């Protein structure tokens, strides 16, 4: 089974920045759609390569954007990243995967998968590296065992390894020594 690449998640400040990001995504085969509501009854819309875009103005539009991202849609949100609404949006989207801020192009793959890990994955891998079991690491991070196993499986796919042990070793190699 091949892993689908993460849907793009962008938070930009202006409509012009959003247009720049959308043009690049359209060139890469994404289908743009205005607004964050998904009428498709199927939960997983990852295969549709749909990117939703619009302005985040209130808690309702924030919730719609995060739900769409969780269902596999790409997001280009126009929002002040320093506002409380913007910080909440970035925090929620970051739980799903990497979030790009501004119109900067996607970075080239540098072979450093650690940068693509979400904070929960890093915390779990740190705990596993220190000798915790998955169940103990999940409990310490206030995650269900199922969520922890899913996050670790995503990390294994990201590192291109088959076992959790190999993922922890790859993580430690790429992370480098900690102070």
N, C-alpha and C positions, 0 to 999 in steps of 0.2 A: 504494500500500500504506500503510495507516495503522499507526502504531506503537502497540502495546499499552502501556498505562501499566504502570510497574513494579509488581510485586506488593509488598504492604506488608511491611516488615521491622521488627519491634519487639522491643526487649529491655527487659523490665520487672522490677522488683524483687519484686513480691508477686503472689499469685493474684488479689487484688482489682483491682490495676492491669491484669492480663491480662483480667479480666472486662470492665472498662471499655473497653479497646481492642477486644475481641471483639464487644461489643454494637454499637459504632460500625461495625465492619467488616461485621457481619451486616446492619445497616441499609443499607449500601452494596452489598449483593448478594453478599458473600463467604460461602462455605459452610465452617463450622468443622469441624475434625476433631482429636480428641485424639491426641497422639503425633506423631512426625516421620517415621515410615516411610511410604513411598508404595508401595502394592501395584500400582498401575496400571503395566502394562508399557511404555506409551508414555513416551518421554523427556520431551517438552514437555507439561506439564500447565497451562500458562498459561491456556488457554481455559476450564478448569474452575472458575476463581475459587475455588480451594481455599485455605483458610488453616489451617495446622497449628499447634497450640499445645501447650505442655507445659513441664516443668521441665528445664533443662539441668543434669545432675548429674555427668556424666563425659564423657570424650573421645568415647565412642561416640555419645551423644545429640547432642553438638556436631557430629560428622561427619554424622549423619542430618539434622540441621536445615540445615546448609550445603548438603548435596546436594539436599534438597527445595527450598531457595531457588534453587539453580542450575537446577533443572528447572522453575521458574516458579511454585511454590507460595508463598503468603504465609506469614510466620512471626511468631508471637507467642511469644517465649521468656522464661521466668521464670528469671532468673539475676542474681547480683550482678555488676554491670558492672565493679566494681573488683577482682574476683578474677582470678587468671590465666586461669581458664576463661572468664570473662565478657569479658575483654579479647581473648582469642583468638577468641571468637564474633563480637564486634563487628568486629574486623579482617577476618575472613573474609567476613562478610556485606557489609561496606563495599566489598569488591572487586566485588560484584555490583550495588551501587547504594546509595542513601541508606538509612541505618538510623536509626530513631527510638528514643530512649531515654526511658522513662517513659510515662505515660498521656496526655501532652499531645496535643491534637488535631493532625491534619495541618495544616501551615501553609497559609494561602491562597496561591494562585499570585500572586507579587509581580512576575512577569515577569523574575526574575533566575535564569536557567537555570544560571549558574555554580555556584550553591549545590547543584544537583542532579547535578553532575558527580562521578564517582568520581575518586580521586587519580590513577589511571593516565591518565584522559582529560585532566585538567589538565596533567600532566607532558608528555603528547604534544603538546597544543596549545601549551604554552609553548615546546617545542622547535621546533615548526613555525613559530611566530611569530618565533623567532630565526633562521630560515632553513634548518633541517635538513629533509632529505627524510623521508618517512614511514619508509623503511627505516632511515635513520640514527637517527631518533628511537626507533624500536622497539628497535634494538640498544642504544642508550644506556640505555633503560629496562628492558632484559633481558626484552623481550617478543618473541614470534614476530611476523613480519610480518602473519600472518593475524589474530592477536589485536589488533594495533595498528590494522589496517584496520577491524576490527569495532568497536573502541572509538571510532574516529573517525566511523564511520557512525552509531553511537548518538548521538554528540555533534551530528552534523548534524541528526538527527531531533529531538533535544532543542531545538536552536536554530531548527528549522523552516526550514532552508536546504538547497540542493541540492548545493553544492560544498564541498570542504574549505576552500578559500580563504575562502568566505563564513562558514564555521564559525569559522575562526581570527579573522576580523575581528569577528564577533559576540562571541566570547569576550573579545577585547581590549577591546571597548567596554564590556561588562558588568563585567569584572574591574577595570577602571580602572587608573590608573598604579601601578606598583610602586616601593617605596622603594629 
